[in-house]
Amino acid sequence: MRLFESEIVARSIFLLVVSIVVSALFVVQVNGGHNMAATNSGLARIDFQSTPTGGNITLSVPTQQTVQVGALLTFTANATDPDNANSLIYLSASGLPFGATFPIASGNPISATFSWGPTSTQGPGNYTVTFQASYSQNSSLVTSMVLIEVLKANKLLPPVLTLPGPQTINPGTLLSFAIVAVDPNLPPSQVNVTVAGLPRGSSYDPSANIFSWKPTDDQAPGVYILIFSARDTNGVVGSKVTISVVKSSPVFGLPQSSVDYLAFTSWAPLVALVVAALYIVRLKRREKTDSRSFAGRELEDGANADTERTSPFSNPSSQPIPEKK
């Protein structure tokens, strides 16, 4: 019996010594949270770290926002805590209107984007969205509210399409012009331009809105009509451009190729002959006119001389007196 009691006492003393040794080897520090690190003795030390307290988080959101029905509203919310750079900040929002989005994000610093395009059933009206920044997803340390005013949409206008006037070109000549299509509404939407009635050999670049064409000889003479259309979410408009392809005048046209040169040499002598004949006729007419004028002046001079000789009114004193023999 005494041996049994002695064994119990010995075990109790052993457990007491072990607990004292363990307490001496482990250092417990309570700093918030928990972290394990190696000590100089080679054993583990457990550090406890708590969540930061107090309003150290800075939450930045915009002031009151205004948006029209059908337009898109976006803005960014930011949160940071430079004094606790190792602590995560959770950023979220509540009271989001239907169709609005704001993703839950975490970090330090951290930012997220609010996005919303109100529909016709949501305007006009006022909406309040609350943004929260905290050190955990289940607590709200810092909050801020943004008032969003939704206005009734103005009457949306269709695109504005600008085209050049009628065009006239010769075969072999390059024609190129730009098409301008814009949305007059704010914010503007993308406008797509299409074209119908493209002649053979022509091209239209929809990315640059450029039309180009170099007609051939067999496409002249001819009139070609292009129909351009501009479309966006607000409507569609259309307009036309008339292109007239005319042949060059054979009298003033110069040879552009060997074939044109042969054609040029075939009618060139005839033109030269006609020009020479017209020049000769003009000279003959001028000679006739000059001879008639000369003959008329001679007749006039002779008539004046006869008149002076036979005039009864001539001065007798001016006549010569015959000599007496």
C-alpha positions in Angstrom: 0.0 0.0 0.0 2.8 2.4 0.8 4.5 1.4 -2.4 1.4 2.4 -4.3 1.1 5.8 -2.5 4.8 6.4 -3.2 4.3 5.8 -6.9 1.4 8.2 -7.0 3.5 10.9 -5.3 6.4 10.3 -7.7 4.2 10.7 -10.8 2.7 13.9 -9.5 6.1 15.3 -8.8 7.2 14.3 -12.4 4.2 16.0 -14.0 4.8 19.1 -11.9 8.4 19.3 -13.1 7.5 18.7 -16.7 4.9 21.6 -16.6 7.5 23.9 -15.0 10.0 23.1 -17.8 7.5 23.6 -20.6 6.4 26.9 -19.1 10.0 28.0 -19.0 10.7 27.0 -22.7 7.7 28.6 -24.3 7.1 32.3 -24.4 3.6 33.4 -25.0 3.0 36.9 -26.4 -0.4 38.3 -27.1 -0.2 40.9 -29.8 -3.4 40.0 -31.8 -3.9 37.3 -34.4 -1.3 34.5 -34.2 2.1 33.8 -35.7 4.7 31.1 -35.1 8.5 31.8 -35.0 11.6 30.0 -34.0 13.4 31.1 -30.7 17.1 30.9 -29.8 16.4 27.7 -28.0 15.2 26.1 -31.2 11.7 25.6 -29.9 8.6 27.3 -31.3 7.2 30.6 -30.0 3.6 31.4 -30.6 2.7 35.1 -31.1 -0.9 36.1 -31.0 -2.0 39.2 -33.0 -5.4 40.8 -32.7 -7.4 42.6 -35.5 -6.6 46.3 -35.6 -9.1 48.5 -33.8 -10.1 52.0 -34.3 -10.9 54.1 -37.4 -7.6 53.8 -39.2 -9.2 52.9 -42.6 -9.6 55.8 -45.1 -12.5 55.2 -47.4 -12.8 57.5 -50.5 -16.0 57.6 -52.7 -17.2 60.3 -55.1 -19.8 62.9 -54.2 -23.4 62.9 -55.5 -23.7 61.4 -59.0 -26.2 62.1 -61.8 -27.0 59.9 -64.7 -29.6 59.8 -67.5 -31.8 56.8 -68.3 -30.0 54.7 -70.9 -26.5 56.1 -70.0 -23.7 54.2 -68.2 -22.5 55.5 -64.8 -19.1 54.3 -63.4 -16.9 55.4 -60.5 -14.3 54.0 -58.2 -14.3 53.5 -54.4 -10.9 53.3 -52.6 -9.8 52.2 -49.1 -6.4 52.2 -47.4 -4.8 51.9 -44.0 -1.1 52.8 -44.2 -0.6 52.3 -40.4 -1.5 48.6 -40.7 -0.1 47.7 -44.1 -0.1 44.0 -43.3 -3.8 43.9 -42.6 -6.3 43.1 -45.3 -9.2 45.5 -45.9 -12.5 44.2 -47.3 -14.4 46.6 -49.6 -18.1 46.1 -50.3 -21.3 47.9 -51.1 -25.0 47.5 -50.0 -28.2 49.0 -51.3 -27.2 48.4 -55.0 -30.1 49.2 -57.4 -31.2 46.6 -59.8 -28.7 46.1 -62.6 -25.8 47.8 -60.7 -22.6 45.9 -59.9 -19.8 46.4 -57.3 -17.5 43.4 -56.7 -16.3 42.6 -53.2 -12.5 43.1 -53.1 -9.7 42.8 -50.5 -6.3 44.3 -50.2 -4.4 47.3 -48.7 -4.8 49.6 -50.5 -7.8 48.3 -52.4 -10.2 49.8 -55.0 -13.3 48.5 -56.9 -15.5 50.0 -59.6 -19.2 50.7 -59.4 -21.1 50.3 -62.7 -24.8 51.0 -63.5 -26.9 51.8 -66.5 -30.4 52.6 -65.3 -33.4 51.6 -67.4 -36.5 53.6 -68.3 -38.4 52.1 -65.4 -35.7 53.4 -62.9 -35.9 57.0 -63.8 -36.5 59.6 -62.7 -35.5 58.8 -59.1 -32.9 58.9 -56.4 -30.9 55.9 -55.1 -28.5 55.7 -52.2 -25.6 53.2 -52.2 -23.6 52.4 -49.0 -19.9 51.5 -49.2 -18.2 49.6 -46.4 -14.5 49.1 -45.6 -13.5 46.7 -42.8 -10.8 44.4 -41.6 -13.1 41.4 -41.9 -16.1 40.5 -44.1 -18.4 40.4 -41.1 -17.8 43.8 -39.7 -18.2 47.4 -40.9 -15.6 49.8 -39.5 -16.0 52.6 -42.0 -19.0 53.4 -44.2 -19.8 56.1 -46.7 -22.9 56.8 -48.8 -23.3 58.0 -52.4 -26.5 59.6 -53.7 -27.3 58.8 -57.3 -29.9 60.9 -59.1 -31.4 59.3 -62.2 -32.8 61.7 -64.8 -35.3 61.1 -67.5 -33.7 60.5 -70.8 -33.8 63.2 -73.4 -35.0 62.5 -76.9 -32.2 60.5 -78.5 -31.2 61.7 -82.0 -30.2 59.4 -84.9 -26.6 59.5 -86.3 -25.4 62.4 -88.4 -24.0 61.3 -91.8 -21.8 63.6 -93.8 -21.1 62.8 -97.5 -19.5 64.7 -100.4 -21.5 66.1 -103.3 -21.8 64.7 -106.8 -18.5 63.5 -108.3 -17.4 63.5 -112.0 -14.3 61.6 -113.1 -12.6 60.2 -116.2 -11.6 56.6 -116.7 -8.3 55.8 -115.2 -8.6 58.6 -112.6 -8.6 57.6 -108.9 -11.5 58.9 -106.9 -11.3 58.7 -103.1 -13.4 60.4 -100.4 -14.2 59.9 -96.7 -17.5 59.3 -95.0 -18.2 60.9 -91.6 -20.8 59.5 -89.2 -21.2 60.5 -85.6 -23.7 60.1 -82.8 -24.8 63.6 -81.5 -26.0 62.2 -78.2 -24.0 62.2 -74.9 -22.4 59.9 -74.2 -22.0 59.0 -77.9 -22.5 55.4 -79.1 -20.7 53.5 -81.9 -21.9 54.2 -85.4 -21.6 51.6 -88.1 -21.6 52.7 -91.8 -22.5 50.4 -94.7 -22.7 51.1 -98.5 -24.8 49.6 -101.3 -24.3 49.8 -105.0 -20.5 49.6 -105.2 -19.3 49.7 -108.8 -17.0 47.0 -110.2 -13.5 47.6 -109.0 -14.4 50.0 -106.2 -13.7 49.4 -102.5 -15.0 50.7 -99.1 -12.9 50.4 -95.9 -15.4 50.3 -92.9 -12.6 50.8 -90.4 -11.5 54.1 -91.9 -14.7 55.0 -93.7 -12.9 55.6 -97.0 -14.3 54.9 -100.5 -11.9 54.4 -103.4 -12.4 53.7 -107.1 -10.5 54.0 -110.4 -13.1 53.3 -113.2 -12.0 51.6 -116.4 -12.7 52.7 -120.0 -15.6 50.2 -120.4 -17.3 51.9 -117.4 -17.6 55.2 -119.3 -19.9 56.9 -119.9 -22.0 56.0 -117.0 -23.7 57.3 -113.8 -23.3 55.3 -110.6 -25.3 55.9 -107.4 -23.9 54.8 -104.0 -26.3 54.5 -101.0 -24.6 55.0 -97.6 -26.3 54.1 -94.3 -25.3 55.0 -90.7 -26.8 53.0 -87.9 -26.5 53.0 -84.1 -28.8 52.2 -81.1 -30.7 55.4 -81.7 -31.7 54.9 -85.3 -30.5 54.8 -88.9 -30.0 57.4 -91.6 -29.1 57.2 -95.2 -27.8 59.3 -98.1 -26.5 58.9 -101.6 -23.5 60.0 -103.7 -23.8 60.2 -107.5 -20.6 59.5 -109.5 -20.6 60.4 -113.3 -17.8 58.7 -115.4 -17.3 60.6 -118.6 -14.9 59.9 -121.5 -12.2 62.3 -122.3 -12.7 64.7 -125.2 -10.9 63.3 -128.4 -9.9 66.8 -129.5 -8.1 67.7 -126.3 -7.2 64.3 -125.0 -3.6 63.3 -125.0 -2.3 59.8 -125.6 -1.9 57.8 -122.4 -0.9 54.5 -123.9 0.3 52.8 -127.1 -3.3 52.2 -128.1 -4.3 55.8 -127.4 -1.2 57.0 -129.4 -2.4 55.0 -132.4 -5.8 56.6 -132.1 -4.2 60.0 -131.6 -2.0 59.6 -134.8 -5.0 58.5 -136.8 -7.0 61.7 -136.4 -4.1 64.2 -135.8 -3.4 64.8 -139.6 -7.0 65.4 -140.3 -7.2 68.0 -137.5 -4.0 69.6 -138.8 -5.4 69.8 -142.3 -8.7 71.4 -141.1 -6.7 74.0 -139.1 -4.5 74.8 -142.1 -7.5 75.2 -144.4 -9.2 77.5 -141.9 -6.0 79.6 -141.7 -5.8 79.9 -145.5 -9.4 80.9 -145.8 -8.8 83.6 -143.2 -5.8 84.9 -145.1 -7.7 85.0 -148.4 -10.6 86.9 -146.7 -8.1 89.4 -145.3 -6.4 89.9 -148.7 -9.8 90.6 -150.4 -10.6 93.1 -147.7 -7.3 94.8 -148.1 -7.5 95.0 -151.9 -11.0 96.4 -151.8 -9.9 99.0 -149.3 -7.0 100.0 -151.5 -9.1 100.2 -154.7 -11.6 102.4 -152.9 -9.0 104.8 -151.8 -7.6 105.1 -155.4 -11.0 105.9 -156.8 -11.6 108.4 -154.1 -8.3 110.1 -154.8 -9.0 110.2 -158.6 -12.4 111.6 -158.2 -11.1 114.4 -156.0 -8.4 115.3 -158.6 -11.0 115.5 -161.5 -13.2 117.7 -159.4 -10.4 120.2 -158.8 -9.6 120.4 -162.5 -13.2 120.8 -163.8 -14.8 122.8 -161.0 -16.4 126.1 -162.3 -15.9 127.6 -158.9 -12.2 127.4 -159.0 -10.4 130.8 -158.4 -9.3 132.2 -161.9 -6.5 134.0 -160.2 -5.1 130.7 -159.4 -5.0 129.6 -163.1 -1.8 130.2 -165.0 -1.7 133.3 -167.4 -0.6 132.4 -170.9 2.4 134.3 -172.1 2.0 136.8 -175.0 4.0 136.2 -178.1 
